[in-house]
Amino acid sequence: MIRLFSLLLLAPLAAFAQPADFALTERGYFEREGVSVMAFQDFYPDSHQGGITVVQHGIRIAANGDLRLGATPGQWDPVPKQDSREEASGEIVTRLSYPDPGKNRRGFNPIEYPDLEMGYAVRARAEGDAIVVTVDLDTPLPTEYVGQVGFILELFPVDLFGKSWMLGDARGQFPRQPNGPTARSASGEAEAIPFARGRSLTVAPETDDLRLTIESRTGELALLDGRTLHNNGWFIVRETVPAGATSGAIEWTIRPHAIPGWVRPPVVQVSQVGYHPAQRKTAVIEHDARDTESTPARLVRITASGAETIREATPEAWDGDFLRYDYRLFDFSDVTQPGLYAIEYRGERTHAFQISPEVYARDVWQPTVDYFLPVQMCHMRVEDPYRLWHGACHLDDARMAPADSNHFDGYVQGAELLAPFEHNDRVPGLDVGGWHDAGDDDLRIESQADEVWVLASAYEAFDALRDYDDTTIRQQDRFVKIHQPDGVPDLLQQIEHGTMNIVGGVRSLGRFYRGVIVPTLEQYRMIGDFAGSTDNLAYDPDLAPEARTATASGVADDRMVFTEQNAGHEYKGIAALAIAARVLAEYNPPLAREAREAAERLWAAPRDDSRGFADKVAAGVELFLTTGGDRYRQWLLASQDQIVAQIGRTGWTVGRAVPRLGDAGFERAVRQAVASDFSATAEAQRSTPYGVPYEPNIWGAGWDIQAFGVRQYFLHRAFPETVSAEYMLNALNFILGVHPGANTASFASGVGAHSVERGYGLNRADYAYIPGGVASGTALIRPDFPELKDFPYLWQQAEYVMGGGATHFMVLALAADQILNAE
């Protein structure tokens, strides 16, 4: 927000100060004015969320306080199992044990199952203005683990870049990037060298809002840079467990500074893009729960000569309980005059936003088509006018995975390969098409299929996409150039790209693949140009590792293809091929014909249909719309009772076929079910101040809310008299900035005045973003703290994905433009 006055109205807010000492609250964490300390209410240490956590003046500055193996543990290192957590007599006691058997998998999993068997407790209690953390071991450490096991606390790096630290007699600054020197451990592994060691550490002593002191009562603290060995690491404070120690093995006093009388400033959450004159316009104002002062909000119109007040009113209190804050609503829906506007509240002014009939017509959905989809294209060289995004990659796709194996990213190959190939055989047809998934470079069938379906359904629904051409795509040359039109609609070429990959797999395997993914963790963690992930030469086990021919090498770096039996995934693939066959019929007739034939053949194949009914409905609908076949019509009509019973999952897809099915009884039953379900949907929106079905979780809910909005669009399109567009538009507003937390950024990178510009994509090491990618969004630090950090390595907040993430947002923006300008 833009500051209007030099000082906030702090004097009245001082009355809301909490006690100066920490106390254990009903929400299960310690709190004093401006500071919260959680203990093991989260447990996601792989992504820096869990253990002892410090939220200081609205910023989560420290997390993951727990016993770990190794000085700077990374994502794939062993983690403990949380056995119990109890609150009693003002103390939180958490029982944990090593190892966590859930993290131990066979096959390609890089996590080594430690020989260590260790039970311990972490106790946290308030002691005045500090929290004392004590670690009790059940038994002393085995000799071979002394020096390896230590209590760590991770410090969030971005807020500390350039800030100072004091440890013992040493002083320094937190560096922007990890620097040397490093050393070799006794086992030959690289390890970070501590900045310093001492009994007492002060973090950011020059700042009141982040100053934090940690004192050890039992040993020496070390300050390390966890990014030295792991790009996604944080700064780490560590103390090792001494030999022979059990009760009170480690004891720290953690003293976060608290600004007297601090109250979190209100956050005005408004669309980073703006609003159509005809849509509902409500700014949500997020308040510290202790701040009960009534203050008017002002809507101002910005002109060339300044700003004039259009509306002044006291925001209405939202009646509900949501997270740790209170919420107030400032409705200006009746303001329809086109122009630039902003909202003023408590001496702050928001960014300027439009009210305009053309607000969604340009610079909103286009970045997804212009940038994100091309950049994610696999097997292609992708250029910008002056930039190479990545080279043609994975031209050695793909070799058959081994039977009875479990890959570290969750791909499981059963005892049967389900394909006419042996392990390490090259499976043809997979070295074309497809999109990299998020920051990884794997191809998941559900992501590829969902992406094809979303793109194809959007191409049919929106006129704007049928003549939009900003990119050159030459499949025969494996070449893409952004901002160079080639005379073909971009979305048509993207649908072709995804279909080529799915059809190629079916052609060779006789079925859908489960996924295609790199075999080693080193490849999986590689950031940057995926063309360097493999040598682009097919693996030949008969060649020596250093040998190569024009087409093959002895390096087993080729991605592996997995198969499975999963009815839901198979029906997703069938739906994608069926709709692609319809959309590509004139543009690429041979591919369209093969897609249609494959979809019909696979629909008829025997399978266990006990799961995936909603996906089967979607597949049946697309096959019926593409072929007009009576077998699909009859199946849909015969499934009426089950479709109606699951209308919340089936209504939005079956609605596309209702007019052509020609059965009045079926249509009546579906319409009644949709009406009943929409009433429940409308009721559910009242559970949050945002008018969307939002249940905060560790992962940001942005993708789910986008998917909800897309379902609402197709329901509104099929049943306009029953389903309004209101909740679809609420979902769009949520993505564009009307969401919980102090960071009101648009989740769509490069869209709006302020957006997520540290995305978890292939360029995350550059602390950069891919325009048009849509991040997962605001996550929950349990139990009640919403967070969206400006940091690319928290994938639960910043990750881009295929399968609808960005393109669901594209559909919502196009739908808003279509619906609002038709009314």
C-alpha positions in Angstrom: 0.0 0.0 0.0 1.1 3.6 -0.6 1.7 5.5 2.6 -0.2 8.7 2.8 0.9 9.9 6.3 4.2 9.7 8.0 2.8 7.9 11.0 0.1 5.3 11.5 -2.5 5.9 14.1 -0.5 4.1 16.8 -1.7 6.0 19.9 -5.2 4.6 20.0 -3.9 1.2 19.1 -1.6 1.0 22.1 -4.7 0.3 24.2 -4.9 -3.1 22.6 -1.6 -4.3 23.8 -1.3 -7.8 25.1 0.5 -8.8 28.3 4.3 -8.4 28.1 4.8 -12.1 29.1 4.1 -15.2 27.0 1.1 -17.3 27.9 -0.4 -20.4 26.3 -3.6 -19.5 24.5 -6.8 -21.5 23.8 -5.5 -21.9 20.2 -2.6 -24.0 21.5 0.3 -21.7 21.1 2.3 -19.1 23.1 1.5 -15.5 22.6 2.5 -12.1 23.8 2.1 -8.7 22.1 3.0 -9.0 18.5 4.6 -12.5 18.8 3.3 -16.0 18.5 5.4 -19.2 19.2 3.9 -22.5 17.9 5.1 -25.9 18.9 4.5 -28.8 16.5 1.1 -27.8 15.4 2.5 -28.2 11.8 4.4 -31.1 10.6 5.8 -30.5 7.1 9.5 -30.2 7.7 10.4 -31.0 4.1 9.1 -27.6 3.3 10.2 -25.6 6.4 6.9 -25.9 8.2 6.8 -27.6 11.6 8.5 -27.9 14.9 9.1 -24.8 17.0 7.9 -21.8 14.9 8.1 -18.0 15.6 5.8 -15.5 14.1 7.1 -12.0 15.0 5.1 -8.9 14.1 3.2 -10.6 11.3 6.3 -12.4 9.9 7.2 -16.1 10.3 10.9 -15.6 11.0 11.8 -19.0 12.4 10.5 -22.5 12.0 11.3 -26.3 12.0 12.8 -26.3 15.5 13.5 -30.0 16.1 16.1 -32.7 16.4 17.6 -33.5 12.9 20.3 -35.6 11.5 23.0 -33.5 9.9 23.9 -29.8 10.2 21.8 -28.5 7.3 19.1 -31.1 6.5 17.4 -30.9 3.1 14.2 -32.0 1.6 15.1 -35.7 1.2 16.8 -36.2 4.5 15.3 -38.4 7.3 12.7 -36.7 9.5 11.2 -37.9 12.8 7.8 -39.3 13.4 5.5 -37.2 15.7 4.0 -39.6 18.2 2.0 -37.3 20.4 1.5 -33.7 21.5 0.0 -32.6 24.8 -0.7 -29.2 26.4 -0.7 -29.2 30.2 0.1 -26.7 33.0 1.2 -24.1 30.5 3.7 -26.4 28.8 3.6 -28.1 25.4 5.2 -31.6 25.3 5.7 -33.3 22.0 6.9 -36.9 21.7 8.8 -37.9 18.6 11.0 -40.8 17.4 13.4 -41.6 14.6 13.0 -42.9 12.0 9.7 -42.1 10.4 8.8 -45.3 8.5 6.5 -43.3 6.2 9.6 -41.6 4.7 11.3 -44.9 3.8 10.4 -46.2 0.4 12.0 -48.8 -1.8 13.5 -48.4 -5.2 14.6 -45.0 -6.3 13.9 -43.2 -3.0 17.1 -41.3 -1.9 16.2 -41.3 1.8 18.4 -43.7 3.6 16.7 -45.5 6.4 18.9 -44.7 9.4 20.0 -47.4 11.8 19.3 -44.9 14.6 16.3 -45.7 16.8 15.7 -42.7 19.1 12.8 -41.5 21.1 12.7 -38.1 22.6 10.5 -35.2 23.8 10.6 -31.5 23.0 9.1 -29.4 25.8 8.2 -25.8 25.4 7.2 -23.5 28.2 6.8 -19.8 28.8 9.3 -18.0 31.0 8.4 -14.3 31.2 9.2 -12.7 27.8 10.9 -15.9 26.5 10.1 -19.4 25.5 12.3 -22.2 27.0 12.7 -25.2 24.8 14.1 -28.4 26.3 15.0 -31.7 24.6 14.9 -34.9 26.6 16.3 -38.1 25.0 14.9 -41.5 26.2 18.4 -43.0 26.0 21.9 -41.6 25.1 22.9 -41.4 21.5 24.8 -44.3 20.0 28.5 -43.4 19.7 28.4 -43.2 15.9 25.6 -40.6 16.0 27.3 -38.2 18.4 28.0 -35.0 16.5 25.4 -35.9 13.8 22.2 -35.3 15.8 21.4 -31.7 16.8 18.6 -29.4 17.6 18.1 -26.8 14.8 16.0 -23.8 14.3 15.7 -22.4 10.7 15.6 -18.7 10.0 13.7 -17.4 7.0 16.3 -16.0 4.6 14.7 -13.3 2.5 13.6 -11.1 5.5 17.2 -11.4 6.8 19.2 -10.6 3.7 21.5 -7.7 4.6 20.5 -7.8 8.3 23.2 -8.4 11.0 23.8 -11.2 13.4 25.9 -11.4 16.6 27.1 -14.7 17.9 29.6 -14.9 20.8 32.3 -12.4 19.8 31.6 -12.6 16.1 29.5 -10.2 14.0 28.3 -10.5 10.4 25.6 -10.0 7.9 23.2 -12.5 6.4 24.3 -12.9 2.7 22.0 -12.7 -0.3 23.5 -15.9 -1.8 25.3 -18.8 -0.1 29.1 -18.2 -0.2 32.1 -20.3 0.5 34.1 -21.7 2.1 32.9 -25.3 2.4 34.6 -28.3 3.7 34.7 -32.1 3.3 33.3 -34.2 6.1 35.1 -37.4 7.3 32.9 -39.4 4.9 33.9 -37.2 2.0 30.6 -35.3 1.8 30.5 -31.5 1.3 29.4 -29.6 4.4 28.8 -25.9 5.2 31.2 -24.2 7.6 29.5 -22.2 10.3 29.6 -18.4 10.2 30.5 -18.5 13.9 29.9 -20.4 17.2 28.9 -19.1 20.7 26.5 -19.4 23.5 24.2 -16.5 22.6 22.9 -15.5 19.1 21.1 -12.2 18.3 19.4 -12.1 15.0 18.8 -8.7 13.3 19.8 -6.6 16.3 19.3 -3.3 14.4 15.6 -3.9 13.8 12.8 -3.9 16.4 10.4 -6.0 14.4 12.8 -8.9 13.8 15.2 -8.9 16.7 15.5 -12.4 18.2 17.9 -13.8 20.8 18.6 -17.4 21.3 20.7 -18.5 24.3 21.9 -22.1 25.0 22.0 -23.2 28.6 23.6 -26.5 27.6 26.2 -26.0 24.9 27.5 -24.0 21.9 25.3 -22.7 19.1 26.5 -22.7 15.5 25.1 -20.4 12.7 25.1 -21.9 9.3 23.8 -21.2 5.8 21.5 -24.1 4.8 21.5 -23.0 1.2 25.1 -24.0 0.7 24.0 -27.6 0.0 20.3 -27.1 -0.7 19.0 -24.2 -2.9 15.8 -24.2 -0.9 17.6 -24.1 2.5 17.3 -21.4 5.2 19.8 -20.1 7.7 20.2 -22.6 10.5 21.0 -22.3 14.2 22.2 -25.6 15.6 23.4 -27.3 18.8 24.6 -30.9 18.8 23.5 -33.4 21.4 26.4 -34.3 23.6 27.5 -37.9 24.3 25.7 -39.5 27.2 23.0 -36.8 27.5 19.4 -37.7 28.2 17.2 -35.5 30.3 17.8 -31.8 29.5 20.2 -32.7 26.7 19.6 -29.4 25.0 17.9 -26.3 26.5 17.4 -23.0 24.7 15.9 -19.7 25.7 14.3 -18.1 22.7 13.5 -14.4 23.3 11.7 -12.7 20.3 11.6 -8.9 20.8 8.1 -7.5 21.0 7.3 -3.9 20.1 5.3 -2.5 23.0 1.7 -2.0 22.0 2.2 -3.4 18.6 -1.0 -4.2 16.7 -1.0 -5.6 13.1 -2.0 -2.8 10.7 -5.2 -3.6 8.8 -4.8 -5.1 5.3 -7.1 -4.0 2.5 -7.6 -6.8 0.1 -8.9 -5.7 -3.3 -8.4 -7.1 -6.8 -5.0 -6.3 -8.2 -6.6 -5.8 -11.7 -9.9 -4.2 -10.9 -13.6 -4.9 -11.6 -16.2 -4.9 -14.3 -18.9 -2.3 -13.7 -21.6 -5.0 -13.5 -19.9 -7.3 -11.0 -20.1 -7.2 -7.2 -17.2 -5.2 -5.7 -16.3 -5.8 -2.1 -13.0 -5.0 -0.5 -12.1 -7.3 2.5 -10.3 -5.6 5.3 -8.3 -7.9 7.6 -8.0 -6.7 11.1 -6.0 -7.6 14.2 -8.6 -9.3 16.4 -7.8 -6.8 19.2 -8.4 -3.8 16.9 -12.0 -2.9 17.4 -11.8 0.8 16.4 -14.3 1.8 13.8 -12.8 3.7 10.9 -14.4 4.9 7.7 -13.0 3.7 4.3 -13.0 5.8 1.3 -13.2 5.0 -2.4 -11.4 7.6 -4.4 -11.4 8.2 -8.2 -7.9 9.0 -9.5 -7.8 11.6 -12.3 -5.0 13.4 -14.0 -5.3 16.2 -11.5 -5.4 14.1 -8.3 -8.0 12.1 -6.4 -11.6 12.8 -5.4 -13.7 10.9 -2.8 -16.5 8.9 -4.3 -17.7 6.9 -1.4 -17.0 7.1 2.4 -18.5 4.6 4.8 -17.7 2.5 7.8 -17.0 -1.1 6.6 -19.5 -3.7 7.8 -18.2 -6.3 10.2 -18.2 -9.8 8.9 -20.0 -12.1 11.3 -17.9 -15.2 11.5 -14.8 -16.9 12.9 -12.0 -17.3 10.4 -8.2 -17.7 11.2 -6.7 -15.3 13.8 -8.2 -12.1 12.4 -11.4 -10.2 12.2 -12.8 -9.1 8.9 -14.7 -6.0 7.6 -16.4 -5.6 4.2 -16.4 -2.4 2.2 -19.0 -2.8 -0.6 -18.9 -0.4 -3.6 -20.8 -2.5 -6.0 -23.0 0.4 -7.1 -20.1 2.4 -8.4 -20.1 1.7 -12.1 -18.5 4.7 -13.8 -15.3 3.6 -15.7 -12.1 5.0 -14.3 -9.2 4.4 -12.0 -9.9 4.0 -8.3 -8.2 3.2 -5.0 -9.3 2.6 -1.4 -8.1 4.7 1.5 -8.1 3.3 5.0 -6.3 4.2 8.2 -3.9 6.6 6.4 -3.0 4.1 3.6 -4.1 4.0 0.0 -4.2 0.8 -2.1 -2.8 0.4 -5.6 -4.9 1.9 -8.3 -7.4 -0.4 -10.0 -9.8 -0.1 -12.9 -13.5 -0.2 -13.1 -14.1 -0.9 -16.8 -16.0 -3.1 -19.1 -12.6 -4.0 -20.7 -10.9 -4.9 -17.4 -10.5 -8.6 -18.3 -9.9 -8.1 -22.0 -6.2 -7.5 -22.0 -3.1 -8.3 -19.8 -5.0 -10.7 -17.7 -5.4 -14.1 -19.4 -2.9 -13.4 -22.2 0.3 -14.0 -20.2 -0.7 -17.6 -19.6 -1.0 -18.1 -23.4 1.9 -15.9 -24.3 4.5 -17.2 -21.8 3.5 -19.9 -19.4 2.2 -22.5 -21.8 5.1 -22.1 -24.2 7.8 -22.1 -21.5 6.3 -25.3 -20.0 6.5 -27.1 -23.4 8.6 -30.2 -23.3 10.8 -31.5 -26.2 11.0 -28.0 -27.7 13.4 -25.1 -27.8 11.6 -22.0 -26.4 12.9 -18.5 -27.2 11.7 -15.0 -26.4 12.9 -12.2 -28.7 16.2 -11.8 -26.7 16.0 -14.8 -24.4 16.4 -18.6 -24.4 14.0 -20.1 -21.9 15.2 -23.6 -22.5 16.6 -25.8 -25.2 15.0 -28.9 -26.8 15.0 -31.4 -24.0 14.4 -35.1 -23.2 14.8 -36.2 -26.8 15.8 -39.6 -25.3 12.4 -40.2 -23.9 11.6 -42.7 -22.5 12.8 -46.0 -21.2 10.7 -48.5 -19.4 10.8 -48.4 -15.6 11.7 -51.5 -13.7 9.0 -53.7 -12.3 8.1 -53.6 -8.6 9.8 -50.2 -8.0 8.9 -47.0 -6.1 10.2 -43.7 -7.3 11.1 -41.0 -4.9 8.5 -38.7 -6.4 5.7 -41.1 -5.8 5.5 -43.1 -9.1 5.0 -46.8 -8.3 5.5 -49.5 -10.9 3.8 -52.8 -10.0 5.0 -56.3 -10.5 3.8 -56.2 -14.1 5.0 -53.6 -16.6 1.6 -53.7 -18.4 3.3 -53.0 -21.7 5.1 -54.9 -24.5 8.5 -53.8 -23.2 11.2 -54.8 -20.8 13.0 -52.7 -18.3 15.3 -50.2 -20.1 13.7 -50.7 -23.4 13.1 -47.4 -25.2 9.3 -46.7 -25.6 8.8 -44.8 -28.8 6.3 -41.9 -29.2 7.1 -40.2 -26.0 9.8 -37.8 -27.3 7.2 -35.3 -28.5 4.7 -33.0 -26.9 3.7 -32.6 -23.3 4.3 -29.9 -20.7 6.8 -29.9 -17.8 4.9 -30.1 -14.6 5.5 -27.1 -12.3 9.2 -26.8 -11.4 9.8 -30.5 -12.1 10.2 -31.9 -15.6 7.9 -34.9 -15.2 4.8 -35.7 -17.3 1.9 -37.0 -15.2 -1.0 -38.4 -17.2 -3.6 -36.6 -15.1 -1.8 -33.3 -15.6 -1.4 -33.7 -19.3 -4.9 -35.0 -19.8 -6.5 -32.3 -17.7 -4.5 -29.6 -19.5 -5.6 -30.8 -22.9 -9.2 -30.9 -21.7 -9.1 -27.4 -20.2 -7.5 -25.9 -23.3 -9.8 -27.6 -25.7 -13.0 -26.7 -23.7 -11.7 -23.1 -23.5 -11.1 -23.0 -27.3 -14.7 -24.1 -27.8 -16.1 -21.7 -25.3 -14.4 -18.4 -26.0 -14.2 -16.6 -29.3 -11.2 -14.6 -28.2 -9.0 -17.8 -28.3 -10.0 -18.8 -31.8 -8.1 -16.0 -33.4 -5.4 -15.3 -30.8 -1.9 -15.8 -32.3 1.2 -14.5 -30.6 3.6 -17.4 -30.8 5.4 -19.4 -33.5 5.3 -23.2 -32.9 7.0 -25.5 -35.3 6.7 -29.1 -34.2 8.9 -30.4 -37.0 11.8 -28.2 -35.9 11.0 -28.5 -32.2 11.0 -24.7 -32.1 8.9 -22.1 -30.2 9.3 -18.3 -30.4 7.2 -16.1 -28.2 5.8 -12.8 -29.7 6.2 -14.1 -33.2 2.8 -14.9 -34.8 2.7 -17.7 -37.3 -0.9 -17.5 -38.5 -2.3 -20.3 -36.4 -4.2 -19.9 -33.1 -1.8 -20.5 -30.2 -4.3 -22.6 -28.2 -4.9 -24.9 -31.2 -1.2 -25.6 -31.3 -1.0 -26.1 -27.6 -3.9 -28.7 -27.7 -2.0 -30.4 -30.5 1.2 -30.4 -28.4 -0.4 -32.2 -25.5 -2.4 -34.6 -27.6 0.7 -35.7 -29.5 2.3 -36.8 -26.3 -0.7 -38.7 -24.9 -1.4 -40.4 -28.3 2.3 -41.3 -28.7 2.2 -43.1 -25.4 -1.0 -45.0 -26.2 0.3 -46.0 -29.6 3.4 -47.7 -28.1 2.1 -48.9 -24.8 -1.4 -49.8 -25.7 -2.6 -47.8 -22.7 -2.0 -44.5 -21.0 1.3 -44.0 -19.2 1.3 -43.2 -15.5 4.1 -40.8 -15.7 7.5 -40.0 -17.3 10.2 -38.8 -14.9 14.0 -38.6 -14.4 15.6 -41.5 -12.6 18.0 -39.7 -10.2 17.6 -37.1 -7.5 20.4 -35.0 -9.0 18.4 -34.6 -12.2 15.1 -34.0 -10.3 16.6 -31.2 -8.3 18.3 -29.5 -11.3 17.0 -26.0 -11.8 17.3 -24.1 -15.1 17.5 -25.4 -18.7 16.0 -28.9 -18.7 17.9 -29.5 -21.9 20.9 -30.2 -19.6 19.0 -32.8 -17.6 19.8 -35.6 -20.1 22.3 -36.1 -23.0 19.3 -36.4 -25.4 20.7 -39.8 -26.6 18.8 -43.0 -26.0 20.4 -45.2 -23.3 22.0 -48.4 -24.6 23.1 -50.7 -21.7 25.5 -52.5 -24.1 27.6 -49.3 -24.3 30.2 -48.2 -21.8 29.2 -45.2 -19.7 31.5 -42.9 -21.6 30.7 -44.3 -25.0 28.2 -42.7 -27.4 27.0 -43.0 -31.0 25.0 -40.6 -33.1 21.8 -41.7 -31.4 22.7 -43.6 -28.2 24.9 -43.5 -25.2 25.9 -45.6 -22.2 24.5 -43.0 -19.8 21.3 -44.1 -18.0 19.9 -40.6 -17.7 16.8 -41.1 -19.9 13.5 -40.4 -18.2 11.6 -43.5 -17.2 8.0 -44.3 -18.1 5.7 -45.9 -15.5 2.4 -47.6 -16.1 -0.6 -48.3 -13.8 -4.2 -49.5 -13.6 -6.2 -46.5 -12.4 -9.7 -46.0 -13.8 -9.9 -42.3 -12.8 -6.7 -41.4 -14.7 -7.7 -43.5 -17.7 -11.0 -41.8 -18.0 -9.3 -38.4 -17.8 -7.1 -39.5 -20.7 -10.1 -40.7 -22.7 -11.9 -37.4 -22.1 -8.9 -35.4 -23.2 -8.5 -37.5 -26.4 -12.2 -37.3 -27.2 -12.4 -33.5 -27.0 -9.0 -33.1 -28.7 -10.3 -35.2 -31.6 -13.2 -32.7 -32.0 -11.2 -29.6 -31.8 -8.3 -30.7 -34.0 -10.5 -32.3 -36.7 -9.8 -29.6 -39.2 -6.3 -28.5 -38.1 -4.6 -31.9 -37.8 -7.0 -34.6 -39.2 -4.6 -37.6 -38.8 -3.9 -36.8 -35.1 -7.6 -36.1 -34.5 -8.5 -39.4 -36.0 -6.0 -41.3 -34.0 -7.1 -39.6 -30.8 -10.7 -40.5 -31.5 -10.0 -44.1 -32.3 -7.8 -44.4 -29.2 -10.5 -42.9 -26.9 -13.1 -45.2 -28.2 -10.9 -48.3 -28.0 -9.8 -47.5 -24.4 -13.4 -46.7 -23.3 -14.3 -50.2 -24.3 -11.4 -51.9 -22.6 -12.2 -53.8 -19.4 -11.2 -52.2 -16.1 -12.2 -51.9 -12.5 -14.8 -49.1 -12.5 -15.4 -49.0 -8.7 -13.5 -45.7 -8.6 -13.4 -42.7 -10.8 -17.1 -42.4 -11.7 -17.1 -38.6 -12.2 -14.2 -39.0 -14.5 -16.1 -41.7 -16.5 -19.0 -39.3 -16.8 -16.7 -36.6 -18.2 -15.2 -39.1 -20.7 -18.7 -40.4 -21.7 -19.8 -36.8 -22.3 -16.9 -35.9 -24.5 -17.2 -39.2 -26.5 -20.9 -38.5 -27.0 -20.3 -34.9 -28.1 -17.5 -35.9 -30.5 -19.0 -39.0 -32.0 -22.7 -38.7 -31.4 -22.6 -42.4 -30.6 -25.7 -43.9 -29.1 -23.6 -46.2 -26.8 -22.4 -43.2 -24.9 -25.8 -41.6 -24.8 -27.3 -44.8 -23.5 -24.6 -45.1 -20.9 -25.2 -41.6 -19.6 -29.0 -42.1 -19.5 -28.6 -45.4 -17.7 -26.3 -43.8 -15.1 -28.9 -41.1 -14.2 -29.3 -42.2 -10.5 -25.5 -42.2 -9.9 -25.0 -38.9 -11.8 -27.7 -37.2 -9.7 -26.3 -38.7 -6.5 -22.9 -37.2 -7.3 -24.1 -34.1 -9.0 -21.5 -31.9 -7.2 -18.8 -33.8 -9.1 -20.8 -34.6 -12.3 -23.2 -31.7 -13.0 -20.6 -29.4 -14.6 -19.5 -31.9 -17.2 -22.9 -33.6 -17.9 -24.5 -30.2 -18.3 -22.5 -29.9 -21.6 -24.4 -32.8 -23.0 -27.9 -32.3 -21.6 -29.3 -30.4 -24.6 -28.2 -33.1 -27.1 -29.3 -36.1 -25.1 -32.9 -35.4 -25.9 -34.3 -37.0 -22.7 -36.8 -34.9 -20.8 -36.7 -37.1 -17.7 -33.0 -37.1 -17.4 -32.8 -33.3 -18.0 -35.4 -32.7 -15.3 -33.6 -34.9 -12.7 -30.2 -33.3 -13.4 -31.7 -29.7 -13.2 -33.3 -30.4 -9.9 -30.1 -31.9 -8.5 -28.1 -29.0 -9.8 -30.5 -26.5 -8.1 -30.3 -28.3 -4.8 -26.5 -28.5 -5.0 -26.2 -24.9 -5.8 -28.2 -24.0 -2.7 -25.7 -25.9 -0.7 -22.9 -24.1 -2.5 -24.4 -20.7 -1.8 -24.6 -21.6 1.9 -21.0 -22.8 2.1 -19.7 -19.5 0.8 -20.8 -17.8 4.0 -18.2 -19.7 6.0 -15.5 -17.2 5.0 -15.5 -13.5 4.2 -14.3 -14.3 0.7 -17.4 -16.0 -0.8 -15.5 -19.1 -1.8 -15.3 -22.6 -0.3 -12.0 -22.0 1.4 -10.7 -24.4 4.0 -7.1 -23.3 4.7 -4.5 -26.1 4.7 -0.7 -26.4 4.5 -0.9 -26.1 0.8 -2.3 -22.9 -0.7 -5.9 -23.4 -1.9 -5.6 -21.3 -5.0 -5.7 -24.2 -7.4 -8.8 -25.7 -5.7 -10.6 -22.4 -5.7 -9.8 -21.9 -9.4 -11.1 -25.3 -10.2 -14.2 -24.5 -8.2 -14.7 -21.4 -10.2 -14.3 -23.2 -13.5 -17.0 -25.7 -12.5 -19.2 -22.8 -11.6 -18.7 -21.3 -15.0 -19.7 -24.5 -16.8 -22.7 -25.0 -14.5 -23.8 -21.4 -15.2 -23.3 -21.9 -18.9 -25.5 -25.0 -18.9 -28.0 -23.9 -16.2 -28.0 -20.1 -16.2 -31.5 -19.9 -14.6 -30.2 -21.9 -11.6 -26.5 -21.2 -11.2 -25.4 -17.6 -11.0 -21.9 -16.4 -11.9 -21.4 -14.8 -8.5 -19.2 -17.5 -7.0 -17.2 -17.9 -10.2 -16.4 -14.2 -10.0 -15.5 -14.5 -6.3 -13.0 -17.2 -7.2 -11.5 -14.9 -9.8 -11.2 -12.1 -7.2 -9.6 -14.5 -4.7 -6.9 -15.3 -7.2 -6.4 -11.6 -8.1 -5.8 -10.5 -4.5 -8.9 -10.7 -2.4 -7.5 -13.5 -0.2 -6.2 -13.9 3.4 -2.8 -12.6 4.6 -0.8 -9.4 4.4 0.6 -10.2 1.0 -2.3 -9.3 -1.3 -0.5 -10.2 -4.4 -2.3 -11.7 -7.4 -1.5 -15.4 -7.5 -1.2 -15.0 -11.3 2.4 -13.9 -11.9 2.8 -10.8 -13.9 -0.9 -10.0 -13.7 -2.1 -7.0 -11.8 -0.4 -4.2 -9.9 1.3 -6.6 -7.5 1.7 -10.4 -8.2 3.6 -13.4 -7.1 7.1 -12.7 -8.6 9.0 -15.5 -6.9 7.4 -18.5 -8.5 8.4 -22.1 -8.0 9.1 -22.9 -11.6 12.1 -23.8 -13.7 13.6 -20.4 -13.0 13.1 -20.4 -9.2 16.9 -20.2 -8.6 16.8 -16.7 -10.2 14.1 -15.6 -7.7 12.0 -14.8 -10.7 8.7 -15.8 -12.2 7.1 -17.1 -15.4 4.4 -14.6 -16.6 1.0 -16.3 -16.6 1.9 -19.0 -14.2 -0.4 -19.2 -11.2 1.0 -20.0 -7.8 -0.7 -22.3 -5.2 -1.1 -19.2 -3.1 -1.7 -18.3 0.6 -0.9 -21.3 2.8 -1.8 -21.9 6.5 0.8 -22.0 9.2 -1.2 -24.1 11.7 -3.4 -23.4 13.4 -4.4 -19.9 12.2 -1.7 -17.9 10.5 -2.1 -17.2 6.7 1.1 -16.8 4.8 2.3 -16.0 1.3 6.0 -15.3 1.4 8.0 -13.7 -1.4 10.2 -16.7 -1.7 10.4 -19.2 -4.6 11.2 -22.4 -2.6 8.0 -22.8 -0.6 6.3 -24.9 -3.2 3.2 -25.1 -1.0 2.8 -21.4 -1.6 4.6 -20.5 -4.9 4.4 -23.6 -7.1 3.1 -23.5 -10.7 1.5 -26.7 -12.0 0.0 -28.1 -15.2 -3.4 -29.7 -15.4 -5.4 -26.6 -14.9 -3.5 -24.3 -12.5 -2.8 -21.4 -14.9 -5.3 -22.3 -17.5 -8.2 -22.5 -14.9 -7.3 -18.9 -14.2 -7.3 -18.2 -17.9 -10.8 -19.7 -18.2 -12.0 -17.6 -15.2 -10.8 -14.3 -16.7 -12.3 -15.1 -20.2 -15.5 -16.2 -18.6 -15.8 -13.0 -16.6 -15.3 -11.0 -19.7 -17.8 -13.1 -21.7 -20.6 -13.2 -19.1 -20.3 -9.6 -17.8 -20.3 -8.1 -21.2 -23.2 -10.2 -22.3 -25.5 -9.1 -19.5 
